[in-house]
């Protein structure tokens, strides 16, 4: 009998579980379920080292008082549609960033990494890169088929980060959202489970201690290691 259904069959695929509350541990960073009592104070102090542009493309912030930030953390962690993590730097013992699993759609095997905020001391660090690698790895190991990364189309730092990590640019959704009373065009990036074996190898090679000199500077660039994985370029970069 002829199969008239569209798309390739997936006879062995089953929907994965949603992210849980267990920490995800790496060498440079530990991802801990975000908790207001455990993390809000340290995170507020870390974020206070940056100016308000840190929150330029975020739907929340800036935060000018510890109490307001504490309330935001409590509200964020109460959401059922997002799973937030604090990124604790193992070298300092302090959290220096936040990231979330969001738009979690197990029935299609799709999950997004977003709501990312990194304090100045964690930006462009091995800990930050490892945090994203751990989240991507968790998703594919759990059985997800696709991991997405989306950002304001004007956010060149986020776009570069996505491509450095091996995400492929898939286009821009014009007039996609209204954020803080302003239009947002959204750039979409993704990696699939077919990309994961090569990306896992690239992440492991980049994160090995021998890839950093005595001052902690990278010797080989991650973007060079992931360039063959990306299947589409971002024409705006």
C-alpha positions as CSV (number, residue, x, y, z in Angstrom):
1,X,0.0,0.0,0.0
2,X,1.4,3.4,-1.0
3,X,2.2,5.8,1.9
4,X,0.7,9.1,1.0
5,X,1.8,10.8,4.3
6,X,4.4,13.7,4.0
7,X,7.8,13.5,5.7
8,X,10.1,10.7,6.6
9,X,8.7,8.1,9.0
10,X,10.2,7.9,12.5
11,X,9.3,4.4,13.6
12,X,11.7,4.3,16.6
13,X,11.2,7.8,17.9
14,X,9.3,8.5,21.2
15,X,8.6,11.8,22.8
16,X,11.3,12.8,25.4
17,X,10.8,13.9,28.9
18,X,10.6,17.5,30.0
19,X,13.7,19.0,31.7
20,X,13.8,18.1,35.4
21,X,15.3,19.8,38.5
22,X,18.6,18.0,38.5
23,X,21.9,20.0,38.2
24,X,23.9,19.6,35.1
25,X,27.6,19.4,35.9
26,X,30.6,20.3,33.8
27,X,34.2,21.1,34.4
28,X,34.0,24.9,34.3
29,X,30.3,25.4,35.3
30,X,27.4,23.7,37.1
31,X,23.9,24.4,36.0
32,X,21.7,24.5,39.0
33,X,17.9,24.9,39.0
34,X,17.4,28.6,39.6
35,X,16.2,29.4,43.1
36,X,15.6,32.9,44.6
37,X,17.0,32.1,48.0
38,X,20.1,30.4,46.7
39,X,20.9,32.5,43.7
40,X,19.2,35.9,43.6
41,X,21.6,37.8,45.8
42,X,24.8,36.7,44.1
43,X,23.2,37.1,40.6
44,X,22.0,40.6,41.4
45,X,25.5,41.6,42.5
46,X,27.1,40.0,39.4
47,X,24.7,41.7,37.0
48,X,25.2,45.0,38.8
49,X,28.7,45.1,37.4
50,X,27.1,45.8,34.0
51,X,25.2,48.8,32.8
52,X,21.6,48.7,31.6
53,X,22.5,47.6,28.1
54,X,22.8,44.1,29.6
55,X,19.0,44.0,29.5
56,X,18.6,45.8,26.1
57,X,17.1,42.8,24.3
58,X,15.5,41.1,27.2
59,X,11.8,41.1,28.0
60,X,12.6,41.8,31.6
61,X,15.1,44.1,33.4
62,X,17.0,46.2,34.1
63,X,16.8,45.7,37.8
64,X,18.0,48.5,40.1
65,X,17.2,46.9,43.4
66,X,17.9,43.4,44.9
67,X,14.3,43.1,46.1
68,X,12.9,43.6,42.6
69,X,15.3,41.1,41.1
70,X,14.5,38.6,43.8
71,X,10.8,39.0,43.0
72,X,11.6,38.4,39.3
73,X,13.5,35.2,40.1
74,X,10.6,33.9,42.2
75,X,8.1,34.7,39.4
76,X,10.4,33.2,36.7
77,X,10.9,29.9,38.6
78,X,7.2,29.6,39.2
79,X,6.5,29.4,35.5
80,X,5.5,26.0,34.2
81,X,6.6,26.7,30.6
82,X,10.2,27.5,31.3
83,X,13.0,25.8,33.3
84,X,15.6,28.3,34.5
85,X,19.1,27.5,35.5
86,X,21.7,29.5,37.4
87,X,25.2,29.1,35.9
88,X,27.7,28.6,38.7
89,X,31.3,29.2,37.8
90,X,33.3,26.3,39.4
91,X,36.4,28.5,39.7
92,X,34.8,31.2,41.8
93,X,31.9,29.2,43.3
94,X,29.5,32.0,42.4
95,X,26.7,32.1,39.8
96,X,27.4,34.4,36.9
97,X,24.5,33.9,34.6
98,X,21.0,32.6,33.9
99,X,19.7,30.5,31.0
100,X,16.4,28.6,30.5
101,X,15.0,25.7,28.6
102,X,11.8,27.2,27.0
103,X,9.2,26.5,24.3
104,X,9.5,22.9,25.4
105,X,7.6,20.7,23.0
106,X,8.3,17.1,23.7
107,X,5.6,15.8,21.3
108,X,7.7,17.2,18.4
109,X,11.1,16.8,20.1
110,X,11.8,20.5,20.0
111,X,13.3,22.6,22.8
112,X,14.8,26.1,22.9
113,X,17.6,27.6,24.9
114,X,16.9,31.2,25.8
115,X,16.4,34.0,28.3
116,X,20.2,34.1,28.6
117,X,21.8,36.8,30.8
118,X,25.5,36.7,31.5
119,X,27.3,38.9,33.9
120,X,30.5,40.6,32.6
121,X,32.8,38.1,34.3
122,X,31.1,35.1,32.6
123,X,30.8,36.6,29.1
124,X,33.1,35.1,26.5
125,X,34.4,32.5,29.0
126,X,34.9,28.7,28.9
127,X,32.2,28.5,31.6
128,X,29.6,30.2,29.4
129,X,30.4,28.1,26.4
130,X,30.3,24.9,28.4
131,X,27.0,25.9,29.9
132,X,25.4,26.0,26.5
133,X,27.2,22.8,25.4
134,X,25.8,21.1,28.5
135,X,22.2,22.3,27.7
136,X,22.4,21.2,24.1
137,X,23.9,17.9,25.2
138,X,21.2,17.3,27.8
139,X,18.5,17.9,25.2
140,X,19.9,15.5,22.6
141,X,20.8,12.8,25.2
142,X,17.2,13.1,26.4
143,X,15.9,12.4,22.9
144,X,15.0,15.8,21.5
145,X,15.4,16.2,17.8
146,X,15.9,19.9,17.5
147,X,17.4,22.6,19.7
148,X,16.5,26.2,18.9
149,X,18.1,29.6,19.6
150,X,16.2,32.8,18.9
151,X,17.1,36.4,19.5
152,X,16.2,39.9,18.5
153,X,17.5,40.4,15.0
154,X,19.5,43.4,16.1
155,X,21.3,41.4,18.7
156,X,24.6,40.8,16.9
157,X,26.3,39.3,20.0
158,X,23.6,36.6,20.4
159,X,23.7,35.9,16.6
160,X,27.4,35.4,16.7
161,X,27.2,33.2,19.8
162,X,24.6,31.0,18.1
163,X,26.8,30.5,15.0
164,X,29.9,30.0,17.1
165,X,28.1,27.2,18.8
166,X,27.2,25.6,15.5
167,X,23.6,26.7,15.2
168,X,22.4,27.3,11.6
169,X,20.6,30.5,10.7
170,X,17.1,29.7,9.4
171,X,15.7,33.1,8.8
172,X,14.2,36.2,10.4
173,X,10.5,36.4,11.5
174,X,9.6,40.1,10.8
175,X,7.4,41.9,13.4
176,X,7.4,38.7,15.4
177,X,7.0,40.2,18.9
178,X,6.4,43.4,20.9
179,X,9.0,43.7,23.7
180,X,8.9,46.7,26.1
181,X,6.6,48.5,23.7
182,X,9.0,48.1,20.7
183,X,8.9,45.9,17.6
184,X,11.1,42.8,17.6
185,X,12.1,41.0,14.5
186,X,13.4,37.6,15.5
187,X,16.3,35.7,14.1
188,X,15.9,31.9,14.3
189,X,18.8,29.4,14.6
190,X,18.7,25.6,15.3
191,X,20.8,22.5,15.5
192,X,19.4,19.0,15.0
193,X,20.2,15.6,16.4
194,X,22.0,14.9,13.1
195,X,24.4,17.8,13.9
196,X,25.0,16.6,17.5
197,X,27.8,14.0,17.0
198,X,30.1,16.5,15.2
199,X,29.2,19.3,17.6
200,X,29.9,17.1,20.7
201,X,33.3,16.4,19.3
202,X,34.0,20.1,18.6
203,X,32.8,21.2,22.1
204,X,35.0,18.5,23.7
205,X,38.1,19.6,21.7
206,X,37.6,23.3,22.4
207,X,36.9,22.8,26.1
208,X,39.9,20.7,26.8
209,X,42.4,22.5,29.1
210,X,45.2,22.2,26.5
211,X,43.2,24.6,24.3
212,X,43.9,27.5,26.6
213,X,47.2,29.3,27.3
214,X,48.5,30.4,30.7
215,X,46.3,33.5,30.5
216,X,43.2,31.5,29.7
217,X,43.0,32.6,26.1
218,X,41.8,30.1,23.5
219,X,44.3,28.6,21.1
220,X,41.8,27.1,18.6
221,X,38.6,29.0,17.9
222,X,35.3,27.2,18.5
223,X,33.8,28.8,15.4
224,X,36.4,27.2,13.2
225,X,35.6,23.8,14.8
226,X,31.8,24.2,14.2
227,X,31.9,25.8,10.8
228,X,31.4,22.6,8.9
229,X,28.3,21.8,11.0
230,X,26.4,25.0,10.1
231,X,24.3,24.4,7.0
232,X,23.4,28.1,6.4
233,X,25.2,31.3,6.9
234,X,23.8,34.5,8.5
235,X,24.0,37.2,5.8
236,X,23.9,40.0,8.4
237,X,27.2,39.0,10.0
